[in-house]
Amino acid sequence: MSAIRDYVQQAFGTFTGLFALQVAANPEKIAVICGEAGLSYRELDARADRMAGALQRGGVTPGGAGAILAARS
């Protein structure tokens, strides 16, 4: 699996980088849908930034592990 991951990363960049490109190219396009609700790439990016900030304030460092507790949907 690591060979595939390495190839994709070399050819296309990191997931974070690819996501940033998609946000820039299609900010209002729907990125995810859950039931009747959807989030645009811009909205999903903003939520991901808030989650990353909360994890960092909680002491999670780059490359470190963190846990997220969420209700089942």
Sequence and secondary structure as in RCSB ss.txt:
>XXXX:A:sequence
MSAIRDYVQQAFGTFTGLFALQVAANPEKIAVICGEAGLSYRELDARADRMAGALQRGGVTPGGAGAILAARS
>XXXX:A:secstr
 HHHHHHHHHHH  HHHHHHHHHHH TTSEEEEETTEEEEHHHHHHHHHHHHHHHHHTT  TT          
